[in-house]
Every structure is written in structure tokens, then in C-alpha cells.
Amino acid sequence: MFVRIHKTSNMPGIRNHKGSSAMLITYLRDKCMASEEYYDNFFSHDMCHITPAEVIQRLDNNHRRLKRKDDKFYRIFICPSQEELADLIRQVTGQQVTEFE
């Protein structure tokens, strides 16, 4: 499994993680719209659909105990291998998967 936490310098147009998350959400939506499969929503651990405006509001208001110069959010990539994906699908659905598109 490949896991990476992106630094702000790796994200075009995003100077830091200290201000509003609006630029990050716009960047993610633009990237998604450019891909073949377009999804116009975000998700959390307890909700399947969260609007971009709600994501921005939640991230920007999540600042208890944070100082002005502290990062408020991070961007992380978690890229499981095909074997790990097959195992996750089997655990969730109970079905064995051998091919991916």
C-alpha cells in the first residue's frame, strides 16, 4: 500500500493549510471534473454525500486549540494494491474479485 501526505508545495494554487480550505476543495473538484469518472460529492466516516460548501465550512471551523500558524487540514493519498483492494471488497461484500477495470 502506498500512503503519502502532500505538502502544500505539491498543490498548485494552494499556498498553505493555514487559511480557508476553499482553494483545496476547488482544486479537488476541478481534478475530479477532468477525470473520466466524475463524482460531485465528498464523504466522511458517517455520511455518503457532503456538499463542497459543507466540507469547506467543517474544515474551516475545525480550529479548536489551533493557533493562527498551525495547519488546519492535510491532503493524504492512500493507494492500496490490487490484492488489498480485492481483500477489502471481499470483507465488505463477501464476494471474491479477481479482475479490475
C-alpha positions as CSV (number, residue, x, y, z in Angstrom):
1,M,0.0,0.0,0.0
2,F,1.3,3.5,-0.9
3,V,0.4,6.3,1.5
4,R,1.5,9.9,1.1
5,I,0.8,13.1,2.9
6,H,1.1,16.0,0.5
7,K,3.0,19.2,1.3
8,T,1.4,22.4,0.2
9,S,4.2,23.0,-2.3
10,N,2.9,20.0,-4.3
11,M,-0.6,21.5,-4.8
12,P,-0.8,24.2,-7.5
13,G,-2.5,27.4,-6.3
14,I,-2.6,26.4,-2.7
15,R,-0.1,28.3,-0.6
16,N,-0.6,26.6,2.8
17,H,-3.0,24.7,5.0
18,K,-3.4,27.6,7.5
19,G,-6.2,29.6,5.9
20,S,-9.5,28.6,4.3
21,S,-9.8,25.2,2.7
22,A,-11.8,26.7,-0.2
23,M,-8.9,26.6,-2.6
24,L,-8.2,23.0,-1.8
25,I,-11.8,22.0,-2.4
26,T,-11.9,23.9,-5.7
27,Y,-8.7,22.2,-6.7
28,L,-10.1,18.7,-5.9
29,R,-13.4,19.4,-7.7
30,D,-11.5,20.6,-10.8
31,K,-9.3,17.5,-10.8
32,C,-12.4,15.3,-10.4
33,M,-14.3,17.0,-13.2
34,A,-11.3,16.5,-15.5
35,S,-11.3,12.7,-14.9
36,E,-13.4,10.2,-16.8
37,E,-15.4,9.3,-13.7
38,Y,-16.9,12.4,-12.2
39,Y,-18.2,12.5,-8.6
40,D,-19.8,15.7,-7.4
41,N,-19.6,14.9,-3.7
42,F,-17.4,14.3,-0.7
43,F,-17.9,11.8,2.1
44,S,-17.0,11.3,5.7
45,H,-16.9,8.4,8.1
46,D,-20.7,8.7,8.7
47,M,-22.1,10.4,5.6
48,C,-22.0,9.3,1.9
49,H,-22.8,12.7,0.4
50,I,-21.4,16.0,1.7
51,T,-21.6,19.2,-0.4
52,P,-18.4,21.1,-1.2
53,A,-19.8,24.1,0.8
54,E,-20.3,21.9,3.8
55,V,-16.8,20.4,3.5
56,I,-15.3,23.9,3.5
57,Q,-17.4,25.0,6.5
58,R,-16.5,21.9,8.5
59,L,-12.8,22.2,7.8
60,D,-12.6,26.0,8.3
61,N,-14.5,25.8,11.6
62,N,-12.4,22.9,13.0
63,H,-9.9,25.0,14.8
64,R,-10.2,24.3,18.5
65,R,-6.8,24.7,20.2
66,L,-5.2,25.6,16.9
67,K,-3.0,28.7,16.7
68,R,-3.0,31.0,13.7
69,K,0.1,29.5,12.2
70,D,-1.0,25.8,12.7
71,D,-2.1,23.7,9.7
72,K,-5.9,23.2,9.7
73,F,-6.1,20.4,7.2
74,Y,-4.0,17.9,5.2
75,R,-4.3,16.0,2.0
76,I,-3.5,12.3,2.1
77,F,-3.4,9.7,-0.7
78,I,-4.0,6.1,0.3
79,C,-3.4,3.8,-2.7
80,P,-4.0,0.1,-1.9
81,S,-2.6,-2.6,-4.2
82,Q,-5.0,-4.8,-6.3
83,E,-4.6,-7.6,-3.8
84,E,-5.5,-5.2,-0.9
85,L,-8.5,-3.9,-2.9
86,A,-9.7,-7.4,-3.6
87,D,-9.4,-8.2,0.1
88,L,-11.3,-5.1,1.1
89,I,-14.1,-5.9,-1.4
90,R,-14.3,-9.4,-0.1
91,Q,-14.5,-8.2,3.5
92,V,-17.3,-5.7,2.7
93,T,-19.4,-7.6,0.2
94,G,-18.4,-11.2,0.8
95,Q,-17.7,-11.6,-2.9
96,Q,-14.4,-12.6,-4.4
97,V,-13.0,-10.2,-7.1
98,T,-10.3,-11.3,-9.5
99,E,-10.4,-8.5,-12.2
100,F,-10.4,-4.7,-12.0
101,E,-11.3,-2.4,-14.9
